[in-house]
Amino acid sequence: MTEYTARAVEPAALAELRTDDDAGRPCVPYTATEGGEPLRCCLRLAGPGERIALVSYAPLRRWAAGTGAEPGAYDEQGPVFVHAEECEGPQDSDAYPFARPGALRTLRRYDARGRIVGGRLLEIPETASEGFDKAFAEAFADPDVALVHVRAVEYGCFHFEVRRPQGA
């Protein structure tokens, strides 16, 4: 089991992204040929033949819109894969998504204003959930950290978000 909750892109945001993305470009669906694209709508890999889209997503901007934070220059957008049509969303899992041992991830920490307050490089260990749990515990040990974004090092792509647990 994981100690923290990996959050997919919210359904309301997905509905908007499937029309126009956060860069203002129209969504252009296509059929995955081989599959393997990391889908941020349901936190799993696409299978061959699934209808998907690559869209620009601004996770911090969308979080800030709901909290009143003003991330300023820390607001960024980048490419994410999503299903082209509404999907079932994330399924219960006892593992973090896209947690291939040996892969490199950066965990960016943000405060309640939406400003970066630190980060960490994580090489995903064989015991991936334990590695992520330790990194998130370290992040949330700082009372200023409100949320953590997990990104791929190679392309900088946003993978998922973890928010400070209630009562922590």
NORRA-V454090 format. One record per helix or strand of 3 or more residues. SS is the DSSP state (~ for helix, > for strand). FROM is the first residue (numbers start at 1). TO is the last residue. If there is no record, write none. Layout:
ss->SS from->FROM to->TO
ss->SS from->FROM to->TO
This chain:
ss->~ from->11 to->17
ss->> from->51 to->57
ss->~ from->59 to->67
ss->~ from->72 to->74
ss->> from->78 to->83
ss->> from->104 to->110
ss->> from->116 to->123
ss->~ from->128 to->140
ss->> from->147 to->152
ss->> from->158 to->163
